[in-house]
């Protein structure tokens, strides 16, 4: 009678429908007992109990652990180096709002939309420091050895740095921003050619 909200080869997530941690664990133990009894070659156990969860798709979720209150993120790309700091900060804000236990769904949605509208206005007005837009990527080979260098923004930025006298080798990190094409310059140049 419980709702399975997620399952794959090595995990199962069940919505107990309870805000009471002790009751949720008791329900979990009954599910474990039933599964372990029914399927002798399979043994499951409780890994964690989450208070709130945002489940996007298989292996992509964010949640708040019930006992520690810590946020856990799996498969959501807020922690990747090739996302700018501003994206990470905005994503963190949105996740914190969604996973917070305060406010109704409508209040949380309104707060998220207000924040995003405000950030959009600040970006358009040039009120965000350019370094917040920096994307960092490592060089997997010598910058001159890329066959597809023209489509790789970090390689294009690396070549500019090399032309300015900076030494870059395989494994070095290059931070760059993508800029708009000059106004009146016709169609927008490819993204990699706008990397500085």
Long-range contacts (C-beta under 8 A, 24 or more apart in sequence): 2-27, 2-31, 5-53, 5-55, 6-55, 6-58, 6-61, 8-58, 8-59, 11-47, 12-44, 13-53, 13-55, 19-51, 21-49, 21-66, 21-67, 24-49, 24-66, 25-49, 48-72, 51-101, 52-98, 52-99, 52-100, 52-101, 53-99, 54-95, 54-98, 54-99, 62-95, 62-98, 62-99, 63-99, 64-99, 64-101, 71-95, 71-96, 71-99, 81-136, 81-137, 81-138, 81-173, 82-135, 82-136, 82-137, 83-135, 84-132, 84-133, 84-134, 84-135, 84-177, 85-131, 85-132, 85-133, 85-134, 86-128, 86-132, 86-133, 89-132, 90-115, 90-116, 90-119, 130-177, 133-177, 133-178, 134-175, 134-176, 134-177, 135-175, 135-176, 135-177, 135-178, 136-173, 136-174, 136-175, 137-173, 137-174, 137-176, 138-171, 138-172, 138-173, 138-174, 139-168, 139-169, 139-170, 139-171, 139-172, 139-173, 139-174, 140-170, 141-170, 142-169, 142-170, 143-168, 150-190, 150-192, 150-193, 151-190, 151-192, 152-192, 153-178, 153-191, 153-192, 153-194, 153-195, 154-195, 155-192, 156-192, 156-193, 156-195, 157-195, 157-196, 160-196
